[in-house]
Amino acid sequence: EGEPHQQKPVGTSEMETIPADLVLVSIGYRGMPLAGMEELELFDNQKGVVANDHGKVVGENNLFVAGWIKRGPTGIIGTNIADAKDTVGSVLRFIDSDSAQLLETQQPADGSKMTKGRVGLAEYLQREDVEAVDWHQFLKIEAAESDRSRLRSDVQPREKILTVKEMLDVVS
């Protein structure tokens, strides 16, 4: 019972026996704080979640969360997709904002000022020699995973590529 995204289970006192040969229990678990989070008041022990605003960890930091550690052990696959989109939106707003805090370890070695936003992110990845995959390259990976010749059965929608090397081979 409760409002959407705030529901809590409530017992009805009714019991039902269902015959079964196999029963799998799949229940949520309680999130636990990383060392130091409680002292910084970044963890809500009551809910078992990291304190956040749409996935952006509260306070002056570059930290984000998604999934159960963001909202607690609730929802289904569709909930996780919407939740991830919400956090990604926060990441994109953050990197485009003036409030984005650049860590000292991210500053260029030559002492120059780092550009903020998407341009700054692209410069950082290039400077650190990180091979990033853009949207068009992602679509190539997705097409390769869905290639019928890779699938092990007719009902399988895709065969995930498991290594970064293989993914980069697909896009090169």
VEXLUM-911963 format. One line per field, with one value per residue (C-alpha): residue number from 0; residue in three letters; chain; x, y, z. Coordinates in Angstrom, 3 decimals. Layout:
BEGIN
num: (NUM_...) $
residuo: (ALA_...) $
cadena: (A_...) $
X: (X_...) $
Y: (Y_...) $
Z: (Z_...) $
This chain:
BEGIN
num: (0_1_2_3_4_5_6_7_8_9_10_11_12_13_14_15_16_17_18_19_20_21_22_23_24_25_26_27_28_29_30_31_32_33_34_35_36_37_38_39_40_41_42_43_44_45_46_47_48_49_50_51_52_53_54_55_56_57_58_59_60_61_62_63_64_65_66_67_68_69_70_71_72_73_74_75_76_77_78_79_80_81_82_83_84_85_86_87_88_89_90_91_92_93_94_95_96_97_98_99_100_101_102_103_104_105_106_107_108_109_110_111_112_113_114_115_116_117_118_119_120_121_122_123_124_125_126_127_128_129_130_131_132_133_134_135_136_137_138_139_140_141_142_143_144_145_146_147_148_149_150_151_152_153_154_155_156_157_158_159_160_161_162_163_164_165_166_167_168_169_170_171) $
residuo: (GLU_GLY_GLU_PRO_HIS_GLN_GLN_LYS_PRO_VAL_GLY_THR_SER_GLU_MET_GLU_THR_ILE_PRO_ALA_ASP_LEU_VAL_LEU_VAL_SER_ILE_GLY_TYR_ARG_GLY_MET_PRO_LEU_ALA_GLY_MET_GLU_GLU_LEU_GLU_LEU_PHE_ASP_ASN_GLN_LYS_GLY_VAL_VAL_ALA_ASN_ASP_HIS_GLY_LYS_VAL_VAL_GLY_GLU_ASN_ASN_LEU_PHE_VAL_ALA_GLY_TRP_ILE_LYS_ARG_GLY_PRO_THR_GLY_ILE_ILE_GLY_THR_ASN_ILE_ALA_ASP_ALA_LYS_ASP_THR_VAL_GLY_SER_VAL_LEU_ARG_PHE_ILE_ASP_SER_ASP_SER_ALA_GLN_LEU_LEU_GLU_THR_GLN_GLN_PRO_ALA_ASP_GLY_SER_LYS_MET_THR_LYS_GLY_ARG_VAL_GLY_LEU_ALA_GLU_TYR_LEU_GLN_ARG_GLU_ASP_VAL_GLU_ALA_VAL_ASP_TRP_HIS_GLN_PHE_LEU_LYS_ILE_GLU_ALA_ALA_GLU_SER_ASP_ARG_SER_ARG_LEU_ARG_SER_ASP_VAL_GLN_PRO_ARG_GLU_LYS_ILE_LEU_THR_VAL_LYS_GLU_MET_LEU_ASP_VAL_VAL_SER) $
cadena: (A_A_A_A_A_A_A_A_A_A_A_A_A_A_A_A_A_A_A_A_A_A_A_A_A_A_A_A_A_A_A_A_A_A_A_A_A_A_A_A_A_A_A_A_A_A_A_A_A_A_A_A_A_A_A_A_A_A_A_A_A_A_A_A_A_A_A_A_A_A_A_A_A_A_A_A_A_A_A_A_A_A_A_A_A_A_A_A_A_A_A_A_A_A_A_A_A_A_A_A_A_A_A_A_A_A_A_A_A_A_A_A_A_A_A_A_A_A_A_A_A_A_A_A_A_A_A_A_A_A_A_A_A_A_A_A_A_A_A_A_A_A_A_A_A_A_A_A_A_A_A_A_A_A_A_A_A_A_A_A_A_A_A_A_A_A_A_A_A_A_A_A) $
X: (0.000_1.079_1.651_3.517_7.219_6.463_4.623_5.318_4.123_1.318_0.277_-3.349_-3.327_-4.528_-2.449_-2.471_-0.594_0.553_2.086_5.520_8.576_10.939_10.703_13.162_13.181_14.048_13.694_15.386_18.347_19.410_22.053_25.057_27.224_30.803_33.377_33.091_29.636_27.826_30.199_29.587_25.833_25.696_23.823_20.233_20.361_16.588_16.059_19.435_20.207_22.816_21.417_20.834_18.816_17.828_20.959_23.397_24.919_24.151_26.917_29.849_31.155_31.211_29.332_26.213_24.158_21.539_19.425_18.680_21.416_19.644_16.020_16.031_15.213_12.056_10.754_11.249_13.416_11.331_11.837_15.596_15.555_13.615_15.843_19.021_17.658_16.962_20.552_22.020_20.020_21.600_25.081_24.506_23.129_26.060_28.819_27.206_26.801_29.083_28.858_30.826_33.749_36.979_39.148_42.824_43.789_41.791_43.679_46.011_49.623_50.788_48.863_46.377_42.716_40.371_37.295_33.985_31.047_31.018_33.938_35.989_35.039_36.097_39.413_40.024_39.344_41.620_44.406_44.175_44.193_40.788_39.089_35.502_32.679_30.338_26.663_27.330_29.937_27.497_24.970_27.601_28.118_24.364_24.036_26.872_25.262_21.950_23.527_21.583_24.830_26.058_22.926_22.728_18.951_16.068_14.492_17.653_17.482_21.235_24.570_26.293_29.895_31.747_35.169_36.161_38.691_36.010_33.744_36.547_37.314_33.675_33.769_37.179) $
Y: (0.000_3.596_6.202_5.264_4.602_4.680_1.343_-0.946_-4.550_-5.107_-8.580_-9.622_-12.541_-14.771_-17.852_-19.942_-23.177_-23.645_-27.018_-26.617_-28.711_-25.736_-22.446_-19.601_-16.792_-13.438_-10.587_-7.240_-6.714_-3.810_-1.446_-0.849_2.284_2.416_3.325_6.998_7.598_7.643_10.221_12.451_11.895_10.458_7.301_6.887_3.878_3.770_3.242_1.616_4.126_6.748_10.244_11.618_13.967_12.168_10.033_12.870_12.173_15.149_17.648_19.013_15.958_14.185_11.121_9.457_6.377_4.262_1.219_-0.113_1.873_4.974_4.089_0.915_-2.685_-1.969_-2.272_-4.433_-4.258_-1.392_0.523_0.120_1.493_4.615_4.972_4.789_7.367_9.685_9.327_9.778_12.999_14.181_13.310_15.256_18.294_18.110_18.044_21.005_23.012_25.556_23.576_20.613_20.153_19.063_16.837_17.779_14.453_15.446_18.689_18.652_17.895_21.037_23.201_24.483_24.962_22.115_22.960_22.008_20.267_17.772_19.450_19.173_15.516_14.786_16.627_14.698_11.302_12.136_13.415_10.257_8.087_6.572_4.887_6.075_4.639_7.173_6.623_5.427_2.958_1.748_1.046_-1.105_-3.097_-3.486_-4.706_-7.212_-8.562_-9.021_-10.663_-13.928_-15.825_-15.177_-16.439_-19.850_-20.236_-18.816_-17.223_-15.450_-11.721_-11.091_-12.553_-9.950_-9.091_-9.607_-8.022_-4.433_-5.671_-7.444_-4.380_-2.138_-4.645_-4.403_-0.590_-0.224) $
Z: (0.000_-0.450_-3.112_-6.344_-5.668_-1.923_-1.579_1.356_1.753_4.241_5.419_4.914_7.404_4.552_3.667_0.509_-0.253_-3.842_-4.817_-6.425_-7.256_-7.065_-5.222_-5.734_-3.233_-4.750_-2.291_-2.010_0.196_2.315_0.982_3.209_3.393_2.195_4.841_5.737_4.250_7.586_9.077_6.055_6.397_2.863_3.821_4.992_7.340_7.663_3.915_3.126_0.359_-0.472_0.054_-3.440_-5.610_-8.842_-8.550_-7.749_-4.322_-2.067_-1.406_-3.352_-5.192_-8.553_-7.278_-8.675_-7.812_-9.587_-8.836_-5.395_-3.661_-5.024_-4.223_-2.111_-3.099_-5.073_-8.586_-11.632_-14.759_-16.139_-12.888_-13.225_-16.787_-15.771_-12.703_-14.812_-17.266_-14.329_-13.070_-16.573_-16.869_-13.620_-14.897_-18.126_-16.256_-13.843_-16.470_-18.225_-14.998_-13.408_-10.162_-11.538_-9.161_-10.813_-8.685_-8.389_-9.938_-13.031_-13.603_-16.630_-15.728_-17.568_-15.069_-17.650_-16.717_-17.531_-19.600_-17.972_-19.577_-22.425_-24.178_-20.985_-20.607_-24.189_-23.633_-20.411_-22.005_-24.944_-22.656_-20.518_-23.671_-22.825_-25.777_-25.444_-27.543_-29.132_-30.002_-33.564_-32.300_-29.631_-32.393_-34.151_-30.932_-30.525_-34.134_-33.637_-30.462_-32.303_-35.366_-35.873_-36.609_-33.029_-31.282_-29.638_-30.093_-32.111_-29.025_-27.881_-28.766_-28.477_-27.399_-25.233_-26.062_-22.800_-23.275_-23.950_-26.513_-28.542_-28.353_-29.600_-32.376_-33.505_-33.724_-35.356) $
